[in-house]
Amino acid sequence: MNEINFLHPYLNGVLALFLVLAIGSYIGKLNFKGISLGLGAVLIVGMIFGLQGVQISKDLSDLGIALYLYVFAVEAGPIVLGRGNKDLQPIVLISFFSLIIPIAILMILIHFIRFDEFEALGIFAGSMTNSAGLAAIIESMDASQIVKGFSVAYIISNISLALFIKFAPKLFGFNIAKEEKEYEEEIAKQYPPIIEKSFTVENERATNKTLEEIEFFSVIGCMISEIIRGDKVFTPSGATTLKMGDIITVVGTEQKLNRLKTLIGNPTTSKRVDGEKDIVFKWLTVRNPKIISKTYAEVKPSAIYQTSILKVKRGSTTFSASPDLKFRYGDQINITCEQKYLDNITLLIEGNDQGIEGNLMGIFAGIIIGSIIGQIDISIGSVSVKPGIFNGVLIAGLILGRIGKSGPFIWSLPRSVSTTIEQFGISIFLALIGVSLGTTILSGEGGVSATFILVVILMLIIPAMVIFIIGRYKYKMPGFKMMGLIAGIYGNVLALSYVQKMTKTNQAVKLFAVAFPLSAVMMVIFLKIIFAII
């Protein structure tokens, strides 16, 4: 083997790691007929480096997986632990069933077929493409056979599940475009489009009264973008008094705007006077730590700066503001105010652009909290289980992500930042797994039999088909949602990339975000129990 180890004398530690990351990331982006390796390329490049005898410290891998799990969980926290998540109960049950079947296969492998238990555990975690599962195994049992089983199973399972997702519409007979159209029509009923309409103040009951007195914002639930009074145009506050003949421009849903005909007067097509430049409309991004997790009523932008928040864009959802709206880091809000207040309201919403410091503090503190949680003993009957550092980080991320902000700590992260950290963290982990696999093969222990490959595919495909049928026919979940759910249960990034290409809405991705941490937590708990049994 010495003749192929030409890289070994030069590449070790940090240099080797970042070479694997750079080369793997580049190859992963290459696209051949719509197929790309994604993060799987990092694992493959790592394996090639491992064949050269290159080694990377496990501590770097631990750092990577902790970052990845924490940031992902923070992002998923508001979804997983949020109110009114009607899909949460079936997701929990489906995730449970998705683990029972492969666990049964695992026990058969160990006790009846007499597979090496380390290798069988690695196959189990790898076939589930669940890095958290492998992390829990390695945390309890440090064995090269586990890494070998995981790494090979991980590669086979990534490809198998991606193909399963690609052909699922034909296999189960559903039309993605049709289902998404039906879903969008249903959502349109729940979140009607936000429109703008002008009204003339004609009703004497609203004349010479303030907006607070007629409970305009709390009862009607619309926002006034501007008021035209003669040759003046201004933005109102709750203390603004309406006058007969005022023309108010209001933003809200069609249903809410229709109420104003009775309260205010008839709709009008009148526009602001020509040449009026005092009123500005602008989109701002919530970055100020001082307003995160506070409500619209607590911040009082209309009372302080006579500013109206017309729309809020959170992810792909746009909705009108209300007094109980809670600001989240990264929310985009559409405001209108007089020009003289623009700088002040911008500072109030966006702060002085130092919010990222709070994010970094939050990441550091969150991982510390998660590490502490991971060391807590939990008794399940006669079995005592520690969640483990990685699962503790996952739990902490979910809870803190739901909270959003505590004192100087901003737990939530903007999407661009969280995506970058997630990719970086999981890439480090996969690089180490690839290098470890290459080292194992180099030592002469890397043979993979046809039985091994068959076991991996069966451990993946059988549960996937069963849970697809349960979700689709028992819980009536649309097929395109089930695609995201299955990708999330298996934590399969390659399968997720297929889902994103095949669907237009973000619902499949949301289910991935909900299912992945749930199934990861369940897997670690199950594995801890299995360790106690075997």
NUPA-846137 format. One record per atom (N, C-alpha, C): x, y, z. Coordinates in steps of 0.2 Angstrom, whole numbers, plus 2048, in hexadecimal, padded with zeros to 3 digits. Each point is the difference from the previous one (the first is absolute). Layout:
N
XYZ;...
END
This chain:
534
8047FA800;7FC806800;804806800;807800801;804806801;8008047FA;7FF7FD7FA;8018037FA;7FA8057FE;7FB7FF804;7FA8057FF;800805805;804800805;7FF804806;8058077FE;8008027FA;8048067FF;7FE806803;7FA801803;7FD806803;802800807;8017FA803;8007FF807;805805804;8068007FD;805804804;7FF808800;7FB8027FC;7FF8077FF;7F9802803;7FB7FC800;7FA802802;7FD7FD807;800804805;7FD7FD806;7FC806803;7FC7FE805;7FC805804;7FC8057FC;801807802;7FC8057FD;8008017F8;8077FF7FE;8018017F9;7FC7FB7FC;8007F9802;7FD7FB7FD;7F8801800;7FE802806;7F9801800;7FD8057FB;803806800;7FE8057FB;8017FF7F9;8057FC7FE;8017FD7FA;7FA7FC7FE;7FE7FB804;7FA7FC7FF;7FA8047FF;7FF805805;7FA8047FF;8008047FA;8058037FE;8008047FA;7FF7FB7F9;8047FB800;7FF7FC7FA;7F97FC800;7FE7FE806;7F97FD800;7FB8047FF;800806802;7FB8057FF;7FF8027F8;8068017FD;8008017F9;7FD7FA7FC;8027FA801;7FE7FA7FD;7F8800801;7FE801806;7F97FF802;7FC8057FC;8028057FE;7FC8057FC;7FF7FE7F9;8057FC7FD;8007FE7F9;7F97FC7FF;7FD8027FA;7FA7FD7FF;8007FC7F9;7FE7F9801;8007FC7FA;7F97FE7FE;7FC8027FB;7F97FF7FF;7FC800806;800806803;7FC801806;8027FD806;8067FC800;8027FC806;806803803;801802806;806802803;8017FD807;8067FF802;8027FC806;7FE804806;800807800;7FF804806;8067FF805;7FD800806;8057FF806;8037F9800;7FD7FB7FC;8037F9800;8078007FC;8018057FC;8078017FD;805801805;7FF803806;805801805;8027FA803;7FB7FB801;8017FA803;8057FC7FB;7FE8007FA;8047FC7FB;807803800;8018067FF;807803800;8047FF806;7FC800806;8037FE806;8037F9800;7FC7FB7FD;8027F9800;8068007FC;8018037FA;8068007FC;806803804;7FF805804;805802804;8027FB805;7FB7FD803;8017FB805;8047FA7FD;7FF7FF7FA;8047FA7FD;8088027FF;801807801;8078027FF;803800807;7FC7FE805;8037FF807;7FF807804;7FC8057FD;7FF806803;7FB7FF806;801804806;7FC7FF805;7FE807803;7FA800802;7FD806803;7FD7FF807;801805804;7FE7FF807;7F97FF801;7FE7FC804;7F97FF802;7FD806803;804804804;7FD806803;7FD8057FB;8038007FA;7FE8047FB;7F97FE7FD;7FF7F9800;7FA7FE7FE;7FA801805;802800807;7FB801805;7FE808800;8058047FE;7FE8077FF;7FB8017FA;8027FD7FB;7FB8007FA;7F97FE801;8007FA803;7F97FD801;7FC805806;804802805;7FC804805;7FE8077FC;8048037FC;7FD8067FD;7FA7FF7FB;8017FA7FD;7FB7FE7FB;7F97FF803;8007FC806;7FA7FE803;7FD806804;804804803;7FE806804;7FC8057FB;8048027FB;7FD8057FB;7F97FD7FD;8017FA7FE;7FA7FD7FC;7FA800805;8017FE807;7FB800805;7FD807801;804805801;7FE807801;7FB8027FB;8027FE7F9;7FB8027FB;7FA7FC800;8007FA802;7FA7FC800;7FC801806;803803806;7FC801806;7F9803800;8008067FC;7F9803800;7FB7FC7FC;8027FC7FC;7FC7FB7FC;7FE7FA804;8057FD803;7FF7FA804;7FC801806;801805804;7FD802806;7FB805800;7FF8037FA;7FB8057FF;7F97FE801;7FB804801;7F97FF801;7FD7FE7F9;7FB7FC800;7FC7FF7FB;8037FC7FA;8057FC802;8037FC7FB;7FC7F97FF;7FB8007FB;7FC7FA800;8037FA7FD;8068017FD;8047FA7FE;8047FD805;801803806;8057FE804;7FE7F9803;7FA7FE802;7FE7FA803;8027FA7FB;7FD8017F9;8027FA7FC;8078007FE;804805800;8078007FF;8047FC806;7FE801806;8027FC806;7FF7F97FF;7FA7FE7FE;7FE7F9800;8047FD7FA;8008037FA;8037FE7FA;8077FF801;804805804;8077FF801;8017FA805;7FB7FF804;8017FA805;8007FA7FC;7FB7FF7FB;8007FA7FC;8067FF7FC;8028067FD;8067FF7FC;8067FE803;801800807;8057FD804;7FF7F9802;7FA7FE801;7FE7F9803;8027FB7FB;7FF8017F9;8017FB7FB;8087FF800;8048057FE;8077FF800;8037FD806;7FD802806;8037FE806;7FF7F8801;7FA7FE7FE;7FE7F97FF;8057FC7FC;8028037FA;8057FD7FC;806800803;802805803;806801804;8017FA805;7FB7FF804;8007FA805;8017FA7FD;7FC7FF7FA;8017F97FC;8077FF7FE;8038067FD;8077FF7FE;8057FE806;7FF803806;8047FF805;7FF7F9803;7FA7FE801;7FE7FA804;7FF7FA7FC;7FE8017FA;7FF7FA7FC;8057FF7FA;8018057FD;8057FF7FA;807801802;801802807;807800803;8048057FC;7FD8067FE;8058067FE;804802806;8068037FE;803803805;7FC806803;7FF801807;7FC805802;8028077FF;806801800;8038077FE;7FE8017F9;8017FC7FB;7FF8017F9;7F88017FF;7FC7FC803;7F9800800;7FD807802;803802806;7FE807802;8028057FB;8068007FD;8028057FB;7FB7FF7FA;7FE7FA7FE;7FC7FF7FA;7F9804802;7FE7FF806;7FA803802;800807800;805803802;800808800;8018027F9;8047FD7FC;8028027F9;7FA7FF7FC;7FC7FA801;7FA7FF7FB;7FB805802;800803806;7FB805802;8038077FE;8068007FD;8048067FE;800805806;8007FE806;7FF804806;807801803;8038067FF;806802803;800800808;7FA802802;7FF801808;8007F9803;7FD7FB7FC;8007F9802;8077FD801;8058017FB;8067FE800;804804805;7FF806801;803804806;7FF7FD806;7FA7FE801;7FE7FD807;8037F9801;8017FC7FA;8037FA800;807800802;8048057FC;807801802;801803807;7FC804802;800802807;8007FB805;7FD7FA7FF;7FF7FB804;8057FA7FF;8017FF7F9;8057FB7FE;8058027FB;806801801;8058027FB;8037FA7FD;7FD7FF7FA;8037FA7FC;8008017F9;8057FE7FC;8018017F9;7FB7FD7FC;7FD7FA802;7FB7FD7FC;7FA804800;7FE803805;7FA805800;8018057FB;8068037FF;8018057FB;8007FD7F9;8027FA7FF;8007FD7FA;7F97FE7FE;7FC7FD805;7F97FF7FE;7FC8067FE;801805804;7FC8067FF;8028037F9;8078017FF;8028047FA;7FE7FC7FA;8007FA7FF;7FE7FC7FA;7F9801800;7FC7FE805;7F9800800;7FD8077FF;804805802;7FE8077FF;8008027F8;8057FE7FD;8008017F9;7FB7FD7FC;7FF7F9801;7FB7FC7FD;7F9803801;7FF802807;7F9802802;7FF8077FD;8058047FF;7FE8077FD;7FE7FF7F9;8037FC7FC;7FE7FF7F9;7F97FC800;7FF7FB804;7FA7FC800;7FA804802;801804805;7FA804802;7FF8067FB;8058037FD;7FF8057FB;7FC7FD7FA;8027FA7FE;7FC7FD7FB;7F97FE802;7FF7FE806;7F97FF803;7FC8067FF;803806802;7FC806800;7FE8027F9;8057FF7FC;7FF8027F9;7FA7FC7FC;8007FA802;7FB7FB7FD;7FA800804;7FF803806;7FB7FF804;7F98027FD;8008067FC;7F98017FD;7FD7FB7FC;8057FD7FC;7FE7FA7FB;7FE7FA805;8047FF805;7FF7FA804;7FA800804;7FE806802;7FA800804;7FA8047FD;8018027FA;7FB8037FB;7FD806803;804805800;7FE807802;8038057FB;7FD8067FF;8028057FC;802806805;807801800;802806804;7FD8067FE;8008027FA;7FD8077FE;7F9801802;7FC7FA7FF;7F9801802;7FF800808;8047FC804;800801807;802807802;8058027FE;803807802;7FA8057FE;7FD8007FB;7FB8057FE;7FA7FF805;7FE7FA801;7FB800805;802802807;8067FF802;803803806;800807800;8028037FB;8018087FF;7F9803801;7FB7FD7FD;7F9802800;7FD800807;8027FB804;7FE7FF807;803805804;8078017FF;804806804;7FD8077FE;7FE8017FA;7FD8067FE;7FA802804;7FC7FB802;7FB801804;802802807;8057FD803;803802807;804806800;8048027FA;804806800;7FE8037F9;7FA804801;7FE8037F9;8058067FF;8018017F9;8058057FE;7FF807803;805804802;800806803;7FF8067FA;7FB804800;7FE8057FB;800807803;8008057FC;7FF807802;7FA8037FD;7FC804805;7FA8037FD;7FF807804;7FE8057FC;7FE806804;7F9801801;7FF804806;7F9801802;7FF808802;7FA8027FE;7FF807803;7FC800806;802804805;7FD800807;7F98047FF;7FB7FC800;7F9803800;7FC7FE805;8017FC804;7FC7FD806;801805806;7FB803802;801805806;8027FC806;7FF7FA801;8027FC806;808800800;8038007FB;807800800;8038077FF;7FD8057FF;8028077FF;802803807;805803800;803804806;8017FB806;8027FA7FE;8027FB805;8077FD7FE;8047FE805;8067FE7FF;8007F97FE;8057FD7FC;8007F97FE;8007FB806;803802806;7FF7FC806;7F9800802;7FD805800;7F9801803;7FB7FB7FC;8018007F9;7FC7FC7FC;8037F97FF;8057FE804;8037FA800;8027FD7F9;8038057FC;8017FE7F9;8057FA7FF;805800804;8067FB7FF;7FE7FA803;7FD800806;7FE7FA803;7FA7FC7FE;7FB8047FE;7FA7FD7FE;8007FE7F8;8028057FC;8007FF7F9;8067FC7FE;806801803;8057FC7FE;8048027FA;7FF8067FE;8048037FA;804805802;8058027FB;805805802;7FE8067FB;801806802;7FF8067FC;8078027FE;8018017F9;8068027FD;801807800;7FA8047FF;8018077FF;7F9803801;7FF806802;7FA804800;8018067FC;7FB8027FB;8018067FC;7FA805803;802805802;7FC805803;8018077FC;7FC8027FB;8018067FC;8067FF7FC;805804801;8068007FC;8067FD804;7FE7FD806;8057FC804;8007F9800;8057FC801;8017F9800;8047FE806;7FE7FC804;8037FE806;7FF7F9802;8047FD804;7FF7F9803;7FD801807;7FB7FC802;7FD801806;8037FC806;7FE802806;8017FC806;7F97FF803;8007FC806;7FA7FE803;7FD807803;803805801;7FD806802;7FE8057FB;8017FE7F9;7FD8047FB;7F9800800;7FD8067FF;7F9801800;7FE8017F8;7FA7FC7FF;7FE8007F9;7FB8067FF;8008037FA;7FC8057FE;7FC7FE7FA;7FA803800;7FB7FF7FA;8048027FA;8007FC7FB;8038017FA;8077FD7FF;8037FE806;8067FD7FF;8007FA7FB;8067FF7FD;8007FA7FC;8067FC803;7FE7FA802;8057FC803;8017FA7FC;8077FE7FF;8027FA7FC;8027FB805;7FC7FA7FF;8017FB805;8027F97FD;8047FD804;8037F97FD;7FE7FB805;7FD7FA7FC;7FD7FB804;7FD7FB7FB;7FD7FB803;7FD7FB7FB;7F98027FE;7FD7FE7FA;7FA8027FD;7FB800806;7FF7FA803;7FB7FF805;800806806;806801802;801806805;7FE8077FD;8038017FA;7FE8067FD;7F98027FF;7FC7FA7FF;7F98017FF;7FC803806;8037FF806;7FD802806;800808800;8058037FD;801807801;7FB8047FC;7FC7FD7FC;7FB8047FC;7FA802805;7FF7FC805;7FB801805;803805806;8077FF802;803804805;8028077FD;8038007FA;8038067FE;7FC8047FB;7FF7FC7FA;7FC8037FA;8027FC7FA;7FE8037FA;8007FC7FA;8088007FD;8017FB7FD;8078007FC;8008057FB;8068037FF;8028057FB;8067FE7FC;8008037FA;8067FF7FC;805806801;7FE805804;804806801;8077FE802;8058037FD;8077FF802;803806803;806800803;803805803;8028067FB;800806803;8018067FB;8077FF7FD;8008037FA;8067FF7FC;806804803;8067FD7FF;806804803;8017FF807;7FC7FC804;8017FF807;8057FB801;805801803;8067FC801;8027FE807;7FB802805;8027FF807;7FF7F9803;7FC7FC7FC;7FF7F9803;8047FB7FC;8037FC804;8057FB7FC;7FD7F9802;8027FB7FC;7FE7F9801;8077FD7FF;8017FB805;8077FD800;7FF7F9803;8047FB7FE;8017FA803;806800805;7FF7FE806;805800805;8017F8802;8067FF803;8017F9803;801801807;7FD7FC804;800800807;8077FD802;804805803;8077FE803;802802807;7FC805802;801803806;7FE7FC806;8057FE804;7FF7FB806;7FB802804;7FF807801;7FB803805;7F97FF7FE;7FE7FE7FA;7F97FF7FE;7FF7F97FF;8057FB800;7FE7F97FE;7FC7FD806;7FB7FC7FE;7FC7FD804;7FB805804;8008067FE;7FB805803;7FA8017FB;7FB802802;7FA8007FC;8008077FD;7FC8017FA;7FE8067FD;7FE805805;7FB7FE805;7FD804805;806803804;8047FC802;806802805;8058047FD;8017FF7F9;8058057FD;7FD8077FE;7FA8007FF;7FC8067FE;8038047FB;8017FE7FA;8038047FB;7FC8067FD;7F97FE801;7FB8057FD;800806805;8007FF807;800805805;806804800;8067FD7FF;806803801;8028047FA;7FF7FD7FA;8038037FA;7FA8007FA;7FA800802;7FA8007FC;8027FB7F9;8027FA802;8027FC7FB;7FB7FA800;7FE7FE7FA;7FB7FA7FF;8047FA7FD;7FF7FA803;8037FA7FD;7FA7FD7FC;8018007FA;7FB7FE7FB;8007F87FF;8067FD7FF;8007F97FF;8077FD803;7FF7FA802;8067FC803;8017FA7FB;8077FF7FE;8027FB7FC;8047FB805;7FE7FA801;8047FC804;8007F97FD;8077FF7FD;8017FA7FC;7FC8027F9;7FB7FB7FE;7FD8017FA;7F9803801;7FE801807;7F9802802;800808801;7FB8037FC;7FF807801;7F9801804;800804805;7FA801804;800807802;7FA803802;7FF807803;802800807;802805802;802801807;7FA801805;8017FE806;7FB801805;804801807;7FC803805;803802806;8047FB804;7FE7F97FF;8037FB803;8067FD7FC;8018037FA;8067FD7FC;806800804;8047FB800;8077FF804;8058017FA;805804801;8058017FB;8057FB801;8027FD7FB;8057FB800;8068027FC;8067FE802;8068027FC;8007FE7F9;8018057FB;7FF7FE7F9;7FA8017FD;7FB802804;7F98027FD;8018067FB;7FD8007FB;8008067FB;7F9803801;800806801;7FA804801;7FF8067FC;7FA8017FD;7FF8067FC;7FD805804;804806800;7FE806804;7FE8067FC;7FC804803;7FF8067FC;800806806;8038057FE;801806805;8028067FD;7FF805803;8038077FD;807800800;8038037FB;8078007FE;804802807;7FE804803;804803806;8017FA806;7FB7FB7FF;8017FB805;8047FA7FE;8028007F9;8027FA7FD;8077FD804;804805801;8077FE803;7FE7FD807;7FC803804;7FE7FD807;7FD7FA800;7FB7FF7FB;7FD7F9800;8057FB7FD;8048027FC;8057FB7FD;8057FE806;802804804;8047FF806;7FC7FB805;7FA802801;7FC7FC804;7FF7F87FE;7FF7FF7FA;7FF7FA7FD;8067FC7FF;8058037FC;8067FD7FE;806801805;7FF804805;806801805;8068037FC;8067FF804;8068037FD;8047FB7FC;7FC7FA7FE;8047FB7FD;8057FC804;7FF800806;8057FC804;7FC7FA803;7FA7FF7FE;7FC7FA802;8047F97FF;8048007FB;8047F97FF;8047FE806;803805804;8037FF806;7FC7FC805;7FA802801;7FB7FC804;7FF7F97FE;8008007F9;7FF7F97FD;8067FB802;8068037FF;8067FC802;8007FE807;7FE805805;7FF7FE807;7FB7FB801;7FB8007FC;7FA7FB801;8037F97FE;8038007FA;8037F97FE;8047FD805;805804803;8057FE805;7FC7FE806;7FC804803;7FC7FE806;7FB7FA7FF;7FD8007FA;7FC7FB7FF;8037F97FF;8068007FD;8037F9800;8037FE807;802805804;8027FF807;7FA7FD804;7FA8037FF;7FA7FE804;7FE7F87FD;8017FF7FA;7FE7FA7FD;8057FA802;806802801;8057FC803;7FE7FE807;7FE804804;7FE7FF807;7FA7FB800;7FB8027FC;7FA7FC7FF;8027F87FE;8058007FC;8027F97FE;8037FC805;802803806;8037FC805;7FB7FE806;7FA8027FF;7FB7FF805;7FD7F97FF;8007FC806;7FD7F9800;7F98007FF;7FD7FC7FC;7F98007FF;7FE7F8801;7FC7FF805;7FE7F9801;7F97FE7FC;8017FB7FC;7FA7FD7FD;7FF7F9802;7FC7FF805;7FF7FA803;8077FE804;8027FA7FF;8077FE803;8068027FC;7FF8047FA;8058027FC;802807801;806802802;802806801;8048037FA;7FD8057FD;8038037F9;802807801;8068027FD;8028067FF;7FF8027F9;7FC8067FF;7FF8027F9;8068007FC;806802803;8068017FC;8018077FE;8068027FF;8028077FE;7FC8027FA;8007FC7FB;7FD8027F9;7F9801801;7FC7FB803;7F9800801;7FE806805;804801805;7FF806804;8008067FC;8058017FC;8018067FC;7F98017FB;7FE7FA7FE;7FA8007FC;7FA803804;7FF7FD806;7FA802804;801807802;806802802;801807802;7FE8057FA;8027FE7FA;7FF8047FA;7F98017FE;7FC7FB801;7F98007FF;7FC805805;8027FF806;7FD804805;802808800;8068017FF;8038077FF;7FD8037FA;8007FC7FB;7FD8037F9;7F9802801;7FC7FC804;7F9802801;800807804;805800805;800806804;8028067FD;8058007FB;8028057FC;805805803;7FF802806;805805803;7FF800808;806800803;800801807;805804802;7FE806803;805805802;8058027FA;806800801;8058027FA;8017FA7FB;7FD7FA801;8017FA7FC;7FA8007FB;8028007F9;7FB8007FB;8017F87FE;7FB7FC801;8017F97FE;7FE7FF7F9;7FB8047FD;7FE7FF7F9;8068037FB;8007FD7FA;8058027FB;7FD8017FA;8038057FC;7FD8017F9;8027FA7FC;7FB7FF7FB;8017FA7FC;8077FF7FD;8038067FD;8067FF7FD;8067FE804;7FF802806;8067FE805;7FF7F9802;7FA7FE802;7FE7F9802;8027FB7FB;7FF8027F9;8017FB7FB;8087FF7FF;803806801;8087FF7FF;8037FC806;7FD801806;8037FC806;7FE7F97FF;7FA7FF7FE;7FE7F97FF;8047FC7FB;8018037FB;8047FD7FA;8077FF803;803805803;8077FF803;8017FB805;7FB7FF805;8007FB805;7FF7F97FD;7FB7FF7FC;7FF7F97FE;8067FE7FB;8038057FC;8057FF7FC;8077FD804;801803805;8067FE805;7FE7F9802;7FA7FF802;7FF7F9802;8007FB7FB;7FE8017FA;8007FB7FB;8077FF7FD;804806801;8077FF7FE;8047FB804;7FF800807;8037FC804;7FD7F97FF;7FA7FF7FF;7FD7F97FE;8037FD7FA;8018047FB;8037FE7FA;8087FE801;803804803;8077FF802;8017F9804;7FB7FF805;8007FA804;7FF7FA7FC;7FB8017FB;7FF7FA7FC;8067FE7FC;8038057FD;8067FF7FC;8067FD804;800802806;8067FD804;7FE7F9802;7F97FE801;7FE7F9801;8027FC7FA;7FE8037FA;8017FC7FA;8087FF7FF;804805802;8077FF7FF;8037FB805;7FD7FF805;8027FB805;7FE7F97FE;7FC7FF7FB;7FE7FA7FD;7FA7FD803;7FC805803;7FA7FD803;7FA8037FD;8008027F9;7FB8047FD;7FC7FC7FB;8007F9800;7FC7FC7FC;7F8801801;7FD8017FB;7F8801800;7FD7FA7FC;7FC7FC803;7FD7FA7FC;7F98027FD;7FE7FC7FC;7F98017FD;7FB800806;8017FC805;7FB7FF805;800807804;805803801;801807803;7FB8057FC;8018007FA;7FD8057FC;7F87FF800;7FE7F9800;7F97FE800;7FD802806;8047FF806;7FD802807;7FF807800;8058047FD;7FF808801;7FA8027FC;7FF7FD7FA;7FA8027FC;7FA7FE803;7FF7FA803;7FA7FE803;7FF804806;805802804;7FF804806;7FD8077FF;8028027F9;7FD8077FE;7FA7FF7FD;7FF7FC7FB;7FA8007FB;7FA7FE804;8007FA804;7FA7FD803;7FD805805;804804804;7FD805805;7FD8067FB;8048027FB;7FE8057FC;7F97FF7FD;7FF7FA7FD;7FA7FE7FD;7FA800805;8017FD806;7FB7FF805;7FE807802;805804802;7FE807803;7FC8047FB;8027FF7F9;7FD8047FB;7F97FE800;7FE7FA800;7FA7FD800;7FC803806;8037FF806;7FC802806;7FF8087FF;8048047FF;7FF8077FF;7FB8027FB;8007FD7FA;7FC8027FB;7F97FD801;7FF7FA802;7F97FD801;7FD801807;8047FF805;7FE801807;7FF807801;8058047FF;7FF807802;7FF8057FB;7FE7FD7FA;7FE8057FA;8058057FE;8067FF801;8058057FF;8028007F8;8008067FD;8028007F9;8077FD7FE;8007FD7FA;8067FC7FF;806805800;8008067FE;8058057FF;803801807;7FB800805;802801807;8047FA803;7FD7FA7FE;8037FA802;8087FF7FE;8018037FA;8078007FD;804804805;7FE806802;804804805;8017FC806;7FA7FD803;8007FD806;8057FA800;8007FC7FB;8057FA800;807803800;8018057FB;807802800;802803807;7FC803804;801803806;8017FA805;7FC7FB800;8017FA805;8077FD7FF;8028007FA;8067FD7FF;806805800;7FF806801;805805800;8048007F9;7FD7FF7FB;8037FF7F9;8008067FC;806803800;8018077FD;7FF7FF7F8;8037FA7FE;7FF7FF7F8;7F97FF7FE;7FC7FC804;7F97FF7FF;7FC807800;802804805;7FD807801;8018047FA;8067FF7FD;8028047FA;7FB7FE7FA;7FF7FA7FF;7FB7FD7FB;7F9803802;7FE800806;7F9803802;8008077FE;805804802;8008077FE;7FF8017F8;8037FC7FC;8008017F9;7F97FE7FE;7FD7FB803;7FA7FD7FD;7F9804803;801804805;7FB804803;8018077FF;7FA804801;8008077FF;7FF804807;7FC7FD804;7FE803807;8067FE804;800803806;8057FE805;7FE7FC806;7FA7FD7FE;7FD7FB806;8047FA801;8037FD7FA;8047FA801;806801804;8038067FF;806802803;7FE801808;7FA803801;7FE801807;8007FA804;7FD7FB7FC;7FF7F9804;8077FD801;8048017FB;8077FE801;803803807;7FF806801;803804806;7FC7FD806;7FA7FE800;7FD7FE806;8027F8801;8007FC7FB;8017F9801;8077FF801;8058037FE;8077FE801;802801807;7FF805804;802800807;7FC7FB804;7F97FF7FE;7FC7FC804;8037F97FF;8017FE7FA;8037F97FF;8077FF803;804805800;806800802;8007FF808;7FC803803;7FF7FF808;7FE7F9801;7FA7FE7FC;7FE7F9801;8057FB7FF;8048017FB;8057FB7FE;8057FF806;803806802;805800806;7FD7FC806;7FA802802;7FC7FD805;8007F87FF;7FE7FE7FA;7FF7F97FF;8077FD800;8058037FD;8077FD800;8037FF807;7FE805805;802800807;7FD7F9803;7FA7FF7FF;7FC7FA802;8037FA7FE;8028007F9;8037FA7FD;8077FF803;804805801;8067FF803;7FF7FC807;7FB802804;7FF7FD806;7FE7F87FF;7FD7FF7FB;7FD7F97FF;8067FB7FD;8048037FB;8057FC7FD;806800804;
END
